[in-house]
Amino acid sequence: MEHINPATGDRTIIEESPLEEIPTLVRRAEEGQRALTSTATRERIRFLRRLSDALDQRRSECVSLIGKEMGKPAKLADIEITRAREEIDFLADHAEGWLAPEPCPGGKVHFDPLGVIAVISPWNFPFLLPLRSIPSAIVAGNGVVFKPSELSPRCGILLTEIIRDTLGANREAMQIVVGGKLHGERLVSMDLELIAFTGSTNVGKSIAAAAATRMKRCLLELGGLDAAIVLRPVDLHSAAREIVLANARNSGQVCNAVKRVLVDREIFDAFVEAAQEVSSALTIGDPSEDRDMGPLVSDTQLARVESFVADARERGGRILTGGERLSRNGSFYPHTLVVDVNRDMRLMREECFGPVLPIMPIDSDEDAIRIANDTRFGLTASVWTSDLARAESVAQKLKVGVVSVNAHKAGPPGSPWGGAKESGLGRMKTREGLREFTNLKLVTP
Ligand code: NAD
């Protein structure tokens, strides 16, 4: 298959896994998993420590490949590796206790491995996201068949090499399938115990449907349409800056980017003015340059973003910044603010996955809550005000997996990650997240 560097247009040919080889890869993972289960949890925790060290040692290789394959600026790619290591280190510190048999009424619960699981990942965090599943799967004693995105295949190949090296004698427990949708479908059709999928909601639904026919488990981390709600009193400049940055990061290609802003009408104009200042100052360029934004991942994604902006224009939206692709080589789109927004616009209903931010006035807390919840998605949200009791009260009513106050972010290692509604099923990163990769078995004495 061909991969196109989104910043330069350079093409690379990458060898796909033959589709007919997938059953063999699954069998190899099964054999590797049998060997892995004979190791103690403590030995598998040593694997986590070696993995974290290896990622640090090969950090510059990872960072450079992330930039070449999906266009992320080097500074952000470096943070991606750091965050992945922090999560692995946290897991290594807690896995032994979380996997130890637990007394309960009637006996003890054991946390047995499931067998072989599939990890299917997107391209927007090509190291961090598979590294949310694979270390948990392996420390719990499972084999893994990993399918990275066709838009970041070499990141997937490098990550697999690092994991297999650190697994040493147990390396066969980790296998990779290189390819696109067809490869994903074929993998999902295999007799696997769990499919840990991160990606779009539509693909997540098709995976859940396929898994249901064989009564297999799914762990689904899907799309979002996150709202940032700005209420009085608030530090307007700080909120405007952080909200624009939480949309622009990774060129808007983040599942929990701010994708809609709802602002108290009394401060709407001042907020828009402050946001405009931040948006128009954002720099854009090649991933190796020290810029705020790189390119979008592909020309297909660029065309999608353009179609959302065209739709907003047609429905009466006013574009305050950006709004046109850059006339240079590569898939570059500038940061774009939209006002005069209405809820029929695609920007307010679907996930655009680009650096485009619609801002809408609201008249009350109830108005904000109703509009924020008026979506099939429920990933994260944020509330911005120095009235913390008001923020808490609004946060309670939002139907999402995470609400941040005066920030828009996921929680630190050890906090739960996952969405409500059509943003996902299950949670990652916590004790419960690790136990998603196990079979809870009650043994009565
Ligand atoms: P995608 O759903 O198109 O693809 C994700 C992966 O699934 C890729 O590896 C792809 O090859 C594979 N795939 C595609 N069709 C398949 C099928 N029918 N069966 C099996 N596998 C299939 O998503 P994407 O464009 O790569 O990523 C962007 C999406 O991911 C956005 O919606 C974003 O919000 C979401 N995302 C969610 C999280 C989260 O933690 N909730 C994190 C990152 C991205």
Boltz pocket constraint, residues with backbone or C-beta under 6 A from the ligand:
constraints:
  - pocket:
      binder: B
      contacts: [[A, 120], [A, 121], [A, 122], [A, 123], [A, 124], [A, 125], [A, 129], [A, 147], [A, 148], [A, 149], [A, 150], [A, 179], [A, 180], [A, 181], [A, 183], [A, 184], [A, 185], [A, 188], [A, 198], [A, 199], [A, 200], [A, 201], [A, 203], [A, 204], [A, 206], [A, 207], [A, 221], [A, 222], [A, 223], [A, 224], [A, 254], [A, 255], [A, 256], [A, 351], [A, 353], [A, 379], [A, 419], [A, 423], [A, 424]]
      max_distance: 6.0
